[in-house]
């Protein structure tokens, strides 16, 4: 069974519709991010793109910063998910998960490899009411260069928590199927692995990705 696929970093309506047409389950948008990254959108631009997401897919806003700012952004853009991706605390996650749940918005919390007491912290966030964790070597300080996730660490995280753990980092059409077979990942996240350049998706790569995953 193929994993749920989240494709992030959308900046064009044509790519939103193309990725959803070929099988993307969650369409991600980097919005009002606190650090300079090439995929950053304003709330207004994100709202327009989110309105183009077809019913076959869901939308996700990737952001960070003070909780009240994140709430305002969620109310403005109305995504299905909000991904906390810039050092939000456990208290932030509890507050946001409770507030967003009232509007039917689910929270994804990114966990970085350098997080102290990684498995314990991940379990705490999971217990705080987030829908899922996302394990990603792409930290706020290396968002462009990124890197590949340590699959053994990912395996340990999955055993330590009861919520889903999305695997990200270094996944592309050539290795996605092998990584999913090796890890049993039920959810994966891609961005640069299916791009021509930041913010421009490569349809050939997207087609190749879902062709590779179809055989699982």
Beta strands, then each sheet from edge to edge (+ up, - down):
strand 1: 4-7
strand 2: 26-30
strand 3: 58-63
strand 4: 81-84
strand 5: 106-111
strand 6: 132-135
strand 7: 164-168
strand 8: 187-190
strand 9: 195-197
strand 10: 200-201
sheet 1: 1+ 2+ 3+ 4+ 5+ 6+ 7+ 8+ 1+
sheet 2: 9+ 10-
end
